[in-house]
């Protein structure tokens, strides 16, 4: 634990040093071939239907790092994720943990791109980009523990032509916060289609075998109109969820946004999670995650690197679960240092 906490001042020190060195205009300066990474998610929230009306300020995430452009198509990225992972302990929201979210070497030439190290995953990269409000809420796959945002492994992408892209990934399958090695690997493949301008269609599947084979299938359709309006719909299915034989999790998410002025945007999102569990496993605690979620709000962008959003978020649990319905009002903030 102490080692993890020590990473924070070390990385912050490196980040500030790299930033100061970069400001010196010198052709021989190594740091001038890259750029620092600084991104923060924060919010103020208040409960609307809780008995004690919970409210408070949060800094949910801080990303610090640096991207280096090397030579002849090679580059590298080192990024630290400082947050409060829910899977650490029941008191995790009171602590801050640091992980290397991205540490990889990349080679890009023409239509080909290859990454090796702790790399961003392919499952929901496109969906997250179209959703465009990661500082407000994670995508449905990420938020409901059906996929990791990064993992240790290698990925290859190839753009066949203007209409077709293919990708292949081999990963540990443990996520970026649990890098222990075992004999299991997650192998994934995807196809992205651009039938016409603004429309994107993607299919993706991966699988990993431990006690049983866990398989994820992702389908996504997105559409963007003149950079002013966008909408996306995805359906995801995971078979043998958490390596429980016969346990299937189905996830549906739809989202849309409209930039009605240069600085103001309306957005909304609808999520639904439904589980099919074996009859003898009806008491599974993860079954309690089933339900329907809604997010709606307005975003204000005073300058390109700052976003503010006033939004309503609620969750209606499945009637068979022991969860309570909750509703919150959020004031979310995202700001980039560079």
C-alpha positions, 0 to 999 in steps of 0.5 A, spaced: 500 500 500 505 504 501 508 503 495 502 505 491 501 511 495 509 513 494 507 513 486 503 519 487 508 524 489 513 521 484 509 521 478 506 529 480 514 531 481 515 528 474 509 531 471 511 538 473 518 537 471 517 535 464 512 540 464 517 545 466 522 543 461 517 542 455 516 550 456 524 551 454 524 552 447 530 547 444 530 543 439 535 538 442 530 538 448 527 531 449 520 533 452 519 537 446 517 531 442 511 530 447 506 533 451 503 532 458 497 529 460 493 532 466 485 531 466 481 531 473 473 529 474 470 532 480 463 534 482 458 536 487 452 532 488 446 531 493 440 526 494 433 527 492 430 521 495 434 519 500 432 520 508 438 523 510 439 527 503 446 525 502 451 531 499 458 532 498 464 534 494 468 529 490 474 529 486 473 522 482 479 521 478 485 525 476 490 523 470 497 525 470 502 523 465 506 524 459 506 522 451 513 521 448 514 521 440 520 517 439 522 516 432 520 512 426 513 511 428 514 509 435 511 513 441 510 511 448 505 513 453 505 513 461 499 515 465 497 515 472 490 514 474 488 517 481 482 515 484 477 511 489 476 504 486 470 501 488 473 494 489 478 495 494 474 496 500 468 498 503 472 504 505 475 506 498 471 512 497 475 515 503 482 514 500 486 515 494 489 509 490 494 510 484 495 505 478 499 506 472 493 506 467 497 506 461 504 504 460 505 502 453 510 502 447 506 504 440 508 503 433 504 506 427 505 506 420 500 508 415 494 504 416 497 499 421 497 501 429 500 496 434 501 497 442 504 493 447 504 494 455 498 496 459 494 498 453 487 501 453 482 496 451 477 495 445 471 493 448 468 500 449 473 505 446 468 508 441 462 508 445 466 512 450 468 517 445 461 518 442 458 518 449 462 524 450 461 525 458 466 520 461 466 525 467 459 524 468 458 517 468 462 511 465 459 507 459 455 501 461 460 496 460 465 499 465 460 502 470 457 495 471 464 491 471 463 487 464 470 490 462 476 494 464 478 500 461 485 498 460 489 491 461 496 488 460 497 485 453 498 487 446 493 490 440 493 491 433 489 495 429 488 495 421 484 500 417 483 496 411 480 502 407 475 508 409 469 504 410 472 498 414 477 497 420 479 491 424 482 490 431 485 484 435 487 484 442 491 479 447 490 481 454 491 478 461 484 479 462 485 482 469 484 489 468 490 495 469 489 494 477 490 487 477 496 485 473 498 478 476 499 473 471 496 466 470 495 461 465 489 465 462 488 470 456 483 474 454 483 474 446 478 479 442 477 481 435 472 487 432 470 490 426 468 497 425 464 500 419 463 507 416 458 506 411 457 513 410 459 520 413 457 520 420 455 513 421 459 508 425 457 500 426 461 496 430 461 489 432 466 486 438 467 479 441 472 476 446 473 470 451 477 468 456 477 461 460 478 459 467 473 455 470 468 456 464 469 460 458 467 467 459 465 471 453 463 478 451 459 480 445 458 488 443 454 491 438 454 498 437 451 503 432 452 511 432 451 517 428 453 524 428 450 530 424 454 536 423 458 535 429 452 538 433 448 532 434 450 525 436 446 519 438 448 511 440 445 505 441 449 499 444 447 492 446 452 488 450 451 480 452 456 477 457 456 469 457 458 466 464 459 472 467 464 472 473 465 465 470 459 462 473 456 457 468 450 459 465 450 466 468 448 471 462 448 479 463 445 483 458 446 490 457 443 496 453 444 503 453 442 509 449 445 516 449 444 522 445 446 530 445 445 536 442 449 542 441 444 548 441 449 553 441 456 554 441 457 553 448 451 549 451 449 542 450 443 538 452 444 530 453 441 524 456 442 517 457 438 510 458 441 504 461 438 497 462 441 491 465 438 484 466 441 478 468 439 471 466 441 466 472 441 459 473 435 457 477 440 454 483 443 461 483 438 466 484 441 468 491 447 471 487 449 478 490 451 480 483 444 479 481 442 486 485 445 490 480 440 489 475 435 495 474 434 501 469 438 508 469 437 515 467 441 521 466 439 527 463 442 534 463 445 540 460 453 542 459 456 548 459 463 549 455 466 556 457 473 554 454 475 548 450 479 545 456 473 546 461 466 543 462 461 544 467 454 540 467 448 540 471 445 533 471 440 529 474 441 521 475 437 516 478 437 508 478 431 504 478 433 497 481 429 490 478 423 489 483 427 482 485 433 485 488 434 488 494 437 495 492 433 502 493 431 507 488 436 513 488 436 520 485 441 525 485 442 532 482 450 533 480 454 539 478 460 535 474 466 538 472 472 536 467 478 540 466 484 539 462 491 542 464 493 541 457 
